[in-house]
């Protein structure tokens, strides 16, 4: 027997996230006394205390923390089930693909062209997300498939196939102490300022917060930080920046991911098309410090060895 209704779980989650009955009531558009009474009913039914309350303070108990941890997943699962049921009954449904801006390593055009040849191809709606929530789009049903980067994006609850494996590079200003190196190790980056990604908890970054690669590259250009990214995310680099391979950084994988519970032909057809375009290695080459050497004059003539000479 289910002891909590979805609405009751939504009430609990609002209080657990706000830790304030007044703010939670406003968020839910209900009266505060009604919300307080609903929480007491939930506690009575479950036989545990979920919150420690005082006139100025609301705090989760261990039982409340456990319910909060699993409650969000439960609500997401219900939302995903409703979305998928509606979409399964809609023969005109579009396929929704989520990715970060520029996060396709140049593969998306080929994937879409390959998918267009599938007999059951649908229109593909492309959704862009922030640094940390593409997996959430797939788990809660807002998107059907997504392009994610492992090991940076979480893949729990997702089926996935690797489309491209590539190395990671350090992006630095052309005058940086590492700019002339042919390669570096992670230990060479010690003491450098790295970005903090908006919405991504933890990490080693101590520099300014950035929301995307464009912002990060701008901050590197003005010497506020350096960055370490999959090679394809930084092609092409703005003038004044170079990239240096990081030999001992774990490789990055661009993966096509989808909810592991989603077995619709709509998704399977897109996955099959994407797998037909995947490749290993990378065709990208970032600028290095050597690229700042001036090119020979177009009026220069060549000696017998094919080398330019001054006119």
MIMAR-826073 format. One record per residue: residue in one letter; y, x, z of N, C-alpha, C, O in turn. Coordinates in steps of 0.1 Angstrom, whole numbers, padded with zeros to 4 digits, always signed. Atoms other than C-alpha are relative to their C-alpha. Example, Ala and Ser with C-alpha at 12.3 -4.5 7.8 and 13.67 -1.06 7.14 Angstrom:
A-0012+0009+0000-0045+0123+0078+0012+0009+0000+0012+0019+0007 S-0011-0009+0000-0011+0137+0071+0011-0008+0008+0022-0003+0009 
***
This chain:
X-0012+0008+0000+0000+0000+0000+0013+0009+0000+0013+0018+0008 X-0013-0007+0001+0035+0013-0010+0009-0004+0012+0012-0016+0013 X-0008+0004-0012+0056+0015+0022+0015+0001-0002+0022-0004+0006 X-0014+0000+0003+0089+0022+0005+0003-0005-0014-0004-0002-0023 X-0004+0004+0013+0106+0004-0023+0009+0010-0006+0015+0018+0001 X-0008-0010+0007+0125+0024-0049+0015-0001+0005+0021+0009+0007 X-0013+0002-0005+0158+0009-0037+0002+0006+0014+0012+0013+0017 X-0001-0006-0013+0151+0019-0001+0000+0016-0001+0007+0022+0007 X+0000-0015+0002+0143+0055-0013+0013+0004-0005+0018+0015-0001 X-0013-0003+0005+0176+0055-0031+0010+0000+0011+0019+0009+0012 X-0009+0001-0012+0194+0045+0001-0002+0013+0009+0007+0019+0013 X+0003-0012-0008+0176+0073+0020+0006+0013-0006+0012+0021+0000 X-0004-0012+0007+0184+0099-0006+0015+0002+0000+0020+0013+0001 X-0015+0000+0000+0221+0090-0007+0005+0005+0014+0014+0014+0014 X-0004-0005-0013+0224+0095+0031-0004+0015+0002+0003+0023+0008 X+0005-0014-0002+0203+0127+0030+0008+0010-0008+0010+0021-0003 X-0008-0009+0008+0225+0142+0003+0014+0001+0005+0021+0011+0005 X-0014+0000-0005+0258+0131+0018+0001+0004+0014+0011+0010+0018 X-0001-0002-0015+0249+0135+0055+0012-0007+0006+0018-0002+0015 X-0011+0008-0005+0275+0108+0061-0003-0014-0005-0003-0017-0017 X+0003+0013+0003+0268+0071+0062+0011-0007-0008+0009-0015-0017 X-0011+0006+0007+0303+0061+0051+0000+0004-0015+0002-0004-0024 X+0000-0005+0014+0302+0083+0019-0012-0005-0008-0010-0009-0019 X+0012+0006+0007+0267+0072+0011+0001-0014-0003-0003-0019-0014 X-0002+0014+0003+0277+0036+0014+0009-0002-0012+0007-0011-0020 X-0009+0001+0011+0306+0041-0010-0007+0003-0013-0006-0003-0023 X+0008-0004+0012+0283+0059-0034-0010-0011-0005-0012-0013-0017 X+0010+0011+0003+0258+0030-0033+0006-0013-0002+0000-0023-0007 X-0008+0013+0001+0285+0003-0034-0006-0011+0009-0007-0022+0005 X+0004+0010-0010+0272-0014-0003+0008+0002+0013+0014+0013+0015 X-0007-0001-0013+0286-0020+0032-0007+0010+0009-0020+0011+0009 X+0006-0010-0009+0280+0008+0058-0009-0006+0010-0020-0001+0012 X+0010+0006-0010+0264-0016+0084-0013-0003-0007-0024-0002-0001 X+0013+0004+0007+0239-0028+0058-0008+0013-0003-0020+0012-0003 X+0008-0012+0003+0230+0008+0049-0006+0005+0013-0018+0009+0013 X+0005-0005-0012+0226+0018+0085-0012-0009+0004-0022-0003+0009 X+0011+0008-0004+0203-0012+0091-0012+0003-0009-0023+0002-0005 X+0011-0004+0009+0183-0003+0060-0007+0012+0004-0020+0013+0003 X+0006-0013-0004+0177+0032+0072-0008-0002+0013-0019+0004+0014 X+0008+0003-0012+0166+0019+0106-0013-0007-0003-0024-0004+0003 X+0012+0007+0004+0141-0004+0089-0010+0010-0006-0022+0009-0004 X+0009-0010+0006+0127+0025+0069-0007+0009+0011-0019+0011+0010 X+0005-0008-0011+0123+0046+0100-0011-0008+0008-0021-0002+0012 X+0010+0008-0007+0105+0017+0118-0013-0001-0008-0023+0000-0002 X+0012+0002+0008+0082+0012+0089-0009+0012-0001-0021+0012-0001 X+0007-0013+0001+0073+0049+0086-0005+0005+0013-0014+0013+0014 X+0004-0005-0013+0071+0054+0123+0005+0013+0004+0000+0020+0012 X-0006-0013-0003+0093+0085+0123+0015-0001-0001+0020-0010-0007 X-0014-0001+0001+0129+0094+0128+0004+0009-0011-0001+0020-0012 X-0004-0008+0012+0146+0106+0096+0013+0007+0002+0015+0018-0004 X-0013-0006-0002+0181+0114+0109+0003+0001+0015-0001-0007+0023 X-0006-0001-0014+0197+0127+0141+0014-0004-0002+0022+0002-0010 X-0013+0005+0002+0229+0107+0144+0009+0002+0012+0004+0001+0024 X-0010+0000-0011+0260+0111+0165+0013-0006-0006+0013-0010-0018 X-0013+0006+0006+0296+0097+0161+0006+0009-0010+0014+0004-0018 X-0007-0009+0010+0306+0128+0141-0010+0008-0008-0006+0016-0017 X+0009-0009+0007+0274+0143+0128-0013-0008-0004-0018-0016+0004 X+0013+0005+0005+0243+0133+0107-0008+0012-0004-0003+0020-0012 X+0009-0011+0003+0214+0157+0104-0014-0005-0003-0019-0014+0004 X+0014+0003+0003+0180+0155+0088-0010+0005+0011-0008+0017+0015 X+0011-0005-0009+0149+0157+0111-0010+0007-0010-0009+0006-0022 X+0011-0006+0009+0118+0177+0098-0006-0011-0008-0010-0008-0020 X+0006+0011+0008+0104+0143+0087+0010-0004-0011+0005-0007-0022 X-0009+0003+0010+0136+0136+0069+0001+0010-0011+0002+0007-0023 X+0000-0011+0010+0136+0170+0052-0012-0002-0010-0011+0001-0022 X+0012+0002+0008+0100+0163+0040+0002-0011-0010-0002-0010-0022 X-0002+0012+0009+0109+0129+0026+0011+0003-0011+0009-0001-0022 X-0010-0003+0010+0140+0143+0008-0006+0009-0010-0003+0008-0022 X+0006-0009+0010+0120+0171-0008-0008-0007-0010-0007-0004-0022 X+0008+0007+0010+0096+0147-0024+0006-0012-0006+0002-0018-0016 X-0006+0013+0004+0118+0117-0027+0007+0001-0013+0006-0008-0022 X-0007-0001+0013+0139+0131-0056-0010+0001-0011-0007-0005-0022 X+0010+0000+0011+0108+0139-0076-0006-0014-0002-0008-0018-0014 X+0006+0013+0002+0095+0104-0070+0010-0009-0008+0006-0016-0017 X-0010+0008+0008+0128+0088-0082+0001+0004-0014+0002-0004-0023 X+0000-0005+0014+0128+0111-0112-0012-0005-0008-0011-0009-0020 X+0012+0004+0007+0093+0101-0120+0001-0015-0004-0004-0019-0015 X-0002+0014+0003+0101+0064-0118+0010-0002-0012+0007-0010-0021 X-0010+0001+0011+0132+0069-0141-0007+0004-0013-0004-0002-0023 X+0007-0005+0012+0111+0089-0166-0010-0010-0005-0011-0013-0017 X+0009+0010+0004+0084+0062-0166+0007-0012-0007+0002-0017-0017 X-0007+0011+0006+0109+0035-0174+0006+0004-0014+0004-0004-0023 X-0005-0004+0013+0126+0055-0201-0011+0002-0011-0010-0003-0022 X+0011-0002+0009+0093+0065-0217-0007-0013-0005-0011-0015-0016 X+0006+0013+0003+0080+0029-0216+0009-0007-0011+0004-0013-0020 X-0009+0006+0010+0111+0017-0234+0000+0007-0013+0000+0000-0024 X+0000-0008+0012+0110+0045-0259-0013-0002-0008-0013-0002-0020 X+0013+0002+0006+0073+0039-0266+0000-0013-0008-0007-0014-0018 X-0001+0013+0007+0081+0003-0276+0010-0001-0010+0011-0011-0017 X-0011+0000+0009+0110+0013-0298-0005+0008-0012-0005+0020-0012 X+0004-0007+0012+0098+0021-0333+0011+0008-0007+0008+0016-0016 X-0012-0007+0006+0133+0033-0343+0005+0011+0009+0016+0016+0006 X-0005-0010-0009+0136+0058-0315+0002+0014-0006-0005+0017-0016 X-0003-0013+0004+0151+0092-0321-0007+0010+0009-0010+0007+0020 X+0005-0011-0008+0137+0125-0309+0011+0008+0006+0021+0011-0002 X-0012-0006-0006+0160+0142-0284-0004+0014+0004-0014+0016+0012 X+0002-0014-0003+0161+0180-0282+0011+0006+0008+0023+0004+0005 X-0010-0006-0008+0179+0198-0254-0001+0015-0001-0012+0021-0001 X-0001-0014+0000+0191+0234-0255+0013+0005+0005+0022-0004+0006 X-0013-0006-0003+0219+0257-0243+0007+0003-0013+0001+0006-0023 X-0007-0004+0012+0247+0263-0268-0004+0014-0005-0003+0023+0003 X+0004-0013+0006+0235+0291-0291-0014+0004+0005-0017+0016+0002 X+0013-0004-0005+0201+0291-0274-0012-0003-0008-0022-0007-0003 X+0011+0002+0009+0179+0288-0304-0005+0012-0007-0015+0012-0015 X+0004-0013+0006+0176+0325-0315+0000-0002-0015-0008+0006-0021 X-0001+0002+0014+0184+0313-0350-0012-0007-0006-0014-0007-0018 X+0013+0007+0005+0151+0293-0352+0002-0015-0003-0006-0021-0010 X-0001+0015+0000+0165+0257-0350+0000-0005-0014-0006-0015-0017 X-0001+0005+0014+0174+0253-0387-0014-0001-0006-0017-0011-0013 X+0013+0000+0005+0139+0263-0397-0009-0010+0006-0017-0016-0001 X+0008+0010-0007+0123+0241-0371+0003-0014-0006-0006-0022-0008 X-0004+0013+0004+0143+0211-0382-0005-0003-0015-0009-0014-0018 X+0004+0001+0014+0135+0218-0419-0015-0003-0001-0019-0011-0009 X+0014+0002+0000+0098+0220-0411-0004-0013+0005-0013-0020+0000 X+0002+0013-0006+0099+0189-0390+0003-0011-0010-0004-0021-0010 X-0004+0011+0010+0116+0169-0418-0011-0003-0010-0011-0013-0016 X+0011+0002+0009+0085+0174-0439-0012-0008+0006-0021-0011+0000 X+0011+0007-0006+0063+0157-0413+0001-0015-0004+0012-0020-0005 X-0001+0014+0005+0053+0122-0425+0006-0010+0010+0011-0020+0007 X-0005+0009-0011+0063+0106-0391+0013+0006+0006+0016+0002+0017 X-0012-0006-0005+0095+0126-0387+0011-0011+0003+0012-0020-0004 X-0011+0009-0004+0124+0109-0369+0013+0008+0000+0013+0020-0001 X-0012-0007-0002+0160+0117-0365+0000+0008+0013-0005+0003+0023 X+0000-0008-0011+0166+0145-0341+0014+0000+0006+0024+0005-0001 X-0013+0000-0007+0195+0141-0316+0000+0013+0009-0009+0015+0017 X-0001-0013-0007+0206+0175-0302+0009-0001+0012+0020-0006+0011 X-0007+0001-0012+0217+0176-0266+0003+0014+0006-0006+0023+0006 X-0003-0013-0006+0235+0206-0250+0001-0002+0016+0006-0012+0020 X+0000+0001-0014+0231+0213-0213+0006+0013+0006+0009+0023-0001 X-0005-0012-0007+0244+0238-0187-0011+0011+0002-0022+0010-0003 X+0009-0011-0002+0227+0270-0175-0013-0004+0007-0023+0004+0005 X+0012+0001-0009+0202+0254-0151-0007-0013-0001-0017-0015+0007 X+0006+0014-0001+0192+0218-0160-0008-0004-0012-0011-0016-0013 X+0008+0005+0012+0173+0218-0193-0014-0005+0005-0018-0015-0001 X+0013+0005-0005+0140+0215-0174+0001-0014+0006-0008-0022+0004 X-0002+0013-0006+0154+0185-0155+0001-0011-0011-0004-0022-0009 X-0001+0010+0012+0163+0168-0189-0014-0004-0004-0017-0016-0007 X+0013+0003+0005+0126+0170-0198-0009-0007+0011-0017-0016+0008 X+0008+0006-0011+0112+0160-0164+0004-0014+0003-0004-0023+0006 X-0004+0014-0003+0133+0129-0160+0002-0009-0012+0007-0020-0011 X+0000+0009+0012+0131+0117-0196+0013+0000-0008+0013-0008-0018 X-0012+0000+0008+0166+0124-0208-0002+0007-0014+0006+0004-0023 X+0004-0007+0012+0151+0147-0235-0015+0000-0002-0022-0001+0008 X+0014+0000+0004+0118+0148-0253-0006+0014-0001-0017+0017+0004 X+0004-0014+0001+0116+0185-0261+0012+0009+0003+0023+0004+0002 X-0011-0009-0003+0137+0215-0252-0003+0015-0003-0015+0019-0003 X+0001-0015+0002+0143+0252-0260+0004+0006+0013+0016+0005+0017 X-0003-0006-0012+0141+0271-0228-0003+0015-0001-0010+0020-0009 X+0003-0014+0000+0141+0308-0219-0008+0003+0013-0003+0001+0024 X+0008-0005-0011+0114+0322-0197+0002+0015+0002+0003+0022-0008 X+0003+0007-0013+0114+0335-0170+0012-0006+0007+0011-0009+0019 X-0012+0005-0006+0149+0322-0164-0001-0015+0003+0004-0019+0014 X+0001+0015-0002+0142+0284-0168-0013-0003+0007-0024+0003+0003 X+0012+0004-0006+0116+0268-0145-0009-0008-0010-0004-0016-0017 X+0009+0007+0009+0085+0256-0164-0010-0009+0008-0019-0014+0002 X+0009+0009-0008+0068+0236-0135+0000-0014-0006+0011-0019-0008 X+0001+0014+0005+0056+0203-0148+0002-0001-0015+0002-0012-0020 X-0003+0000+0014+0062+0213-0184-0011+0007-0008-0017+0017-0003 X+0009-0007+0010+0038+0221-0213+0010+0008-0008+0021+0004-0011 X-0009-0009+0007+0052+0249-0234-0007+0009-0010-0019+0012-0007 X+0005-0009+0010+0046+0271-0264+0011+0011-0003+0023+0007-0004 X-0010-0011+0003+0063+0305-0270+0003+0001-0015-0006+0002-0023 X-0004-0001+0014+0083+0307-0302+0004+0014-0003+0003+0018-0015 X-0005-0014+0002+0098+0342-0298+0000+0008+0013+0004+0003+0023 X-0001-0010-0011+0094+0372-0275+0009+0011-0004+0008+0016-0015 X-0010-0010+0004+0123+0396-0274+0004+0008+0012+0001+0004+0024 X-0004-0008-0011+0137+0424-0253+0013-0005+0006+0020-0014+0000 X-0013+0003-0006+0167+0422-0230+0009+0012-0001+0005+0023-0001 X-0010-0010+0003+0199+0441-0235+0011-0001+0011+0015-0012+0015 X-0012+0000-0008+0228+0452-0213+0012-0001-0009+0013+0007-0019 X-0012+0001+0008+0262+0441-0228+0011+0006+0008+0014+0002+0020 X-0011-0007-0006+0291+0464-0219+0011+0002-0009+0010+0001-0021 X-0012-0004+0009+0326+0472-0231-0003+0013-0007-0011+0022-0002 X+0003-0013+0008+0326+0500-0257+0004+0012+0007-0001+0023+0004 X-0004-0012-0007+0343+0523-0233-0007+0002+0013-0004+0011+0021 X+0008-0001-0013+0318+0518-0205-0009+0012+0001-0012+0018-0010 X+0008-0012-0002+0298+0547-0190-0013-0001-0007-0019+0010-0010 X+0013+0001+0006+0266+0533-0205+0000-0003-0015-0010-0004-0021 X-0001+0005+0014+0279+0524-0239-0006+0010-0010-0011+0005-0021 X+0006-0009+0010+0267+0556-0256-0015+0003+0002-0020+0010-0006 X+0014-0002-0002+0232+0554-0243-0009-0007-0010-0005-0018-0014 X+0010+0007+0009+0203+0546-0266-0008-0010+0007-0012-0020+0000 X+0007+0010-0008+0186+0527-0238+0003+0003+0015+0008+0015+0018 X-0002-0002-0015+0189+0523-0200-0012-0007+0007-0019-0014+0001 X+0009+0006-0009+0167+0513-0171+0008-0009+0010+0020-0007+0011 X-0007+0009-0009+0175+0486-0145+0006+0008+0011+0017+0005+0016 X-0007-0008-0010+0182+0514-0120+0013+0005-0004+0022+0008+0004 X-0013-0005+0005+0210+0526-0142+0011-0010+0002+0023-0007+0001 X-0010+0011-0002+0227+0492-0136+0005-0002+0014+0013-0010+0017 X-0004+0002-0014+0229+0496-0099+0015+0003+0003+0020+0013-0003 X-0014-0002-0002+0264+0492-0086+0009-0008-0010+0021-0009-0007 X-0008+0008+0009+0275+0472-0116+0002-0014+0004-0006-0020+0011 X-0003+0014-0003+0291+0438-0113-0007-0009-0010-0005-0008-0022 X+0006+0010+0008+0269+0410-0127+0005-0014+0002+0010-0017+0013 X-0005+0013-0002+0278+0374-0133-0008-0009+0009-0020-0007+0012 X+0007+0011-0007+0270+0344-0111+0000-0012-0009+0011-0016-0014 X+0001+0011+0009+0258+0315-0132+0002-0013+0007-0004-0016+0017 X-0004+0013-0007+0273+0281-0124-0013-0009+0000-0020-0011-0010 X+0011+0009-0002+0247+0258-0110-0014+0006+0002-0024-0001+0004 X+0013-0007-0002+0220+0285-0105+0001+0007+0013+0008+0017+0015 X+0000-0006-0013+0214+0293-0069-0007+0014+0000-0016+0016-0008 X+0006-0013-0001+0204+0328-0058+0005+0009-0011+0016+0008-0016 X-0004-0010+0010+0204+0357-0082+0007+0012+0006+0011+0012+0018 X-0006-0013-0005+0218+0392-0079+0015+0001-0004+0021+0011+0000 X-0013-0001+0005+0252+0384-0094+0010+0000+0012+0009-0007+0021 X-0011+0000-0010+0283+0393-0074+0014-0002-0006+0024-0002+0000 X-0012+0002+0008+0309+0388-0101+0005-0014-0001+0000-0023+0006 X-0005+0014+0002+0329+0358-0112-0011-0010-0005-0021-0005-0012 X+0010+0011+0005+0310+0325-0119+0003-0003-0014+0015-0005-0018 X-0001+0004+0014+0304+0317-0155-0009-0011-0003-0019-0013+0003 X+0008+0012+0003+0291+0285-0171-0008+0002-0013-0017-0005-0015 X+0007-0002+0012+0279+0299-0204+0002+0015-0005+0010+0022+0001 X-0001-0014+0006+0275+0331-0226+0014+0003-0005+0018+0014-0003 X-0013-0003+0005+0309+0327-0242+0009+0004+0011+0017+0014+0010 X-0008-0005-0011+0326+0329-0208-0004+0013+0005+0005+0022+0008 X+0004-0013-0005+0305+0358-0198+0005+0011-0009+0009+0022-0004 X-0004-0010+0009+0313+0378-0229+0015+0003+0001+0020+0014-0001 X-0014-0002-0002+0350+0372-0224+0003+0008+0013+0011+0017+0012 X-0002-0007-0013+0348+0385-0188-0005+0015-0002+0001+0024+0004 X+0004-0014+0003+0329+0416-0201+0010+0007-0008+0013+0019-0006 X-0011-0006+0008+0356+0422-0227+0011+0005+0008+0017+0015+0005 X-0011-0004-0008+0382+0424-0200-0005+0009+0012+0002+0011+0022 X+0006-0009-0010+0359+0447-0179-0001-0005+0014+0000+0002+0024 X+0002+0006-0013+0353+0423-0151-0015+0000+0004-0018-0002+0016 X+0014+0000-0003+0315+0426-0153-0008+0005-0012-0002+0008-0022 X+0009-0002+0011+0285+0435-0175-0010-0011+0001-0011-0019+0010 X+0010+0010+0000+0256+0413-0185-0013+0005-0005-0013+0015-0013 X+0013-0004+0006+0219+0415-0192-0006-0013-0004-0009-0023+0003 X+0004+0013+0006+0206+0388-0216-0011+0003-0010-0012+0014-0015 X+0009-0001+0012+0179+0382-0242+0009+0004-0012+0020-0001-0014 X-0008-0006+0012+0190+0400-0274+0006-0011-0009+0018-0010-0013 X-0005+0010+0010+0194+0369-0295+0011-0008+0005+0019-0014-0003 X-0011+0008-0006+0218+0352-0271+0014+0007-0002+0024+0000+0000 X-0013-0007+0001+0245+0378-0278+0002+0005-0014+0010+0015-0017 X-0002-0003+0014+0244+0379-0316+0008-0011-0007+0003-0022-0007 X-0007-0013+0001+0270+0384-0330+0009+0003+0013+0014-0006+0019 X-0009-0004-0011+0289+0403-0303+0015+0001-0004+0018+0004-0016 X-0014-0002+0003+0327+0402-0302+0003+0014-0001-0004+0023+0004 X-0005-0014+0002+0346+0433-0312+0003+0006+0014+0008-0001+0023 X-0003-0007-0013+0348+0459-0284-0011+0000+0010-0010+0006+0020 X+0012+0000-0009+0314+0452-0269-0012+0006-0007-0013+0006-0020 X+0012-0006+0005+0281+0470-0274-0011-0005+0009-0009-0009+0020 X+0011+0003-0009+0246+0463-0262-0010+0012+0000-0011+0019-0010 X+0009-0011-0002+0221+0487-0249-0014-0005+0005-0014-0012+0015 X+0013+0006-0005+0183+0479-0246-0003+0005+0014-0001+0016+0018 X+0005-0003-0014+0170+0478-0210-0015+0001-0001-0022-0010-0001 X+0014-0002+0003+0136+0493-0213-0010-0006+0010-0021-0010+0006 X+0009+0005-0009+0121+0481-0181+0003-0014+0005-0003-0019+0015 X-0002+0014-0003+0135+0446-0180-0011-0008-0005-0015-0006-0017 X+0011+0009+0005+0108+0419-0183+0005-0006-0013+0016-0010-0014 X-0004+0007+0013+0108+0405-0219+0004-0014+0002-0001-0021+0011 X-0004+0014-0001+0124+0372-0225-0008-0008-0011-0011-0003-0022 X+0007+0009+0010+0105+0343-0242+0008-0012-0002+0011-0019+0007 X-0006+0013+0004+0121+0315-0261-0012-0010-0001-0021-0008-0010 X+0012+0009+0001+0097+0285-0255+0005-0014-0004+0016-0018+0000 X-0002+0014+0002+0095+0250-0268-0008-0007+0011-0020-0005+0013 X+0006+0007-0011+0088+0228-0238+0001-0015+0000+0011-0020-0007 X-0001+0014-0001+0081+0192-0231-0008-0004+0013-0016+0003+0018 X+0006+0004-0012+0069+0171-0202-0015-0001-0002-0020-0006-0012 X+0014-0001+0001+0032+0178-0196-0007-0014+0000-0019-0015-0005 X+0005+0014+0001+0026+0140-0192+0003-0007-0013-0003-0018-0015 X-0004+0007+0012+0041+0132-0225-0009+0004-0012-0009+0015-0017 X+0010-0003+0011+0014+0129-0252+0003-0009-0012-0006-0012-0020 X-0004+0008+0011+0033+0108-0277-0001+0007-0013+0002+0019-0014 X+0000-0006+0013+0027+0115-0314+0014+0005-0004+0015+0015-0011 X-0013-0004+0002+0065+0118-0316+0003+0014+0004+0009+0022-0004 X-0002-0013-0005+0065+0149-0295-0010+0010-0007-0006+0021-0011 X+0010-0008+0006+0032+0163-0309+0004+0005-0014+0001+0016-0018 X-0004-0003+0013+0046+0162-0344+0010+0011-0001+0010+0020-0009 X-0011-0010+0000+0077+0182-0335-0006+0013+0005-0002+0024-0001 X+0005-0013-0005+0057+0208-0316-0008+0007-0011-0007+0019-0013 X+0007-0006+0011+0034+0213-0346+0009+0006-0010+0006+0017-0015 X-0010-0005+0009+0064+0218-0368+0006+0013+0005+0008+0023-0002 X-0006-0012-0006+0080+0243-0344-0010+0012+0000-0006+0023-0002 X+0009-0011+0000+0048+0263-0341-0002+0007-0014-0006+0018-0015 X+0001-0006+0014+0048+0268-0379+0011+0010-0003+0011+0017-0013 X-0012-0009+0003+0081+0287-0376+0001+0012+0010+0009+0020+0009 X-0001-0010-0010+0074+0309-0346-0003+0014-0005-0010+0016-0015 X+0002-0014+0004+0075+0347-0348+0000+0009+0012+0004+0004+0023 X+0000-0010-0011+0070+0378-0327+0010+0011-0003+0013+0014-0014 X-0011-0010+0002+0096+0404-0321+0013-0006-0003+0015-0018+0000 X-0014+0005+0002+0132+0400-0331+0006+0006-0013+0003+0018-0016 X-0007-0005+0011+0153+0404-0362+0014+0004+0003+0022+0007-0006 X-0014-0002-0003+0185+0409-0343+0003+0015+0003-0006+0022+0009 X-0005-0014-0003+0204+0442-0340+0014-0001+0006+0023-0005-0001 X-0013+0000-0006+0233+0444-0316+0008+0012-0003+0002+0023-0005 X-0008-0012+0002+0262+0467-0321-0002+0010+0011-0004+0007+0022 X+0000-0011-0009+0260+0501-0304+0012+0008-0001+0021+0005-0009 X-0012-0008+0000+0286+0527-0296+0001+0008-0013+0012+0010-0018 X+0000-0007+0012+0276+0545-0328+0007-0009-0011+0012-0003-0021 X-0006+0008+0010+0289+0515-0348+0015+0001+0000+0022-0004-0009 X-0014-0002+0000+0324+0524-0337+0005+0012-0008+0017+0013-0010 X-0004-0011+0008+0323+0555-0359+0006-0005-0013+0000-0014-0020 X-0006+0005+0013+0347+0549-0389-0009+0002-0012-0015+0012-0013 X+0008-0001+0013+0330+0542-0422+0008+0010-0009+0020+0011-0009 X-0007-0009+0010+0337+0567-0450+0009-0007-0009+0007-0019-0012 X-0010+0006+0009+0366+0560-0473-0008-0005-0013-0017+0002-0018 X+0007+0004+0012+0355+0539-0503+0003+0009-0012-0003+0008-0023 X-0003-0009+0011+0372+0566-0525-0007+0013+0002-0006+0022-0007 X+0007-0013-0002+0350+0594-0511-0011+0001-0010-0017-0008-0014 X+0011-0002+0009+0326+0610-0535-0012+0007+0007-0010+0011+0019 X+0012-0005-0007+0291+0622-0526-0004+0013-0006-0003+0016-0018 X+0005-0013+0004+0276+0657-0527-0014-0002-0005-0019-0013-0006 X+0013+0001+0006+0242+0665-0541-0010-0006+0010-0021-0010+0005 X+0010+0005-0010+0225+0654-0508+0003-0015+0002-0004-0021+0011 X-0003+0014-0002+0240+0619-0511+0009-0002+0011+0011-0014+0015 X-0009+0002-0012+0264+0626-0482+0014-0001-0006+0018+0006-0016 X-0014+0001+0005+0301+0616-0486+0008+0013+0002+0006+0020+0012 X-0010-0011-0001+0327+0644-0492+0014-0006-0001+0016-0016-0008 X-0014+0004+0001+0364+0641-0489+0004+0002-0015+0000+0012-0021 X-0005-0001+0014+0381+0635-0523+0010+0011-0002+0015+0014-0013 
***
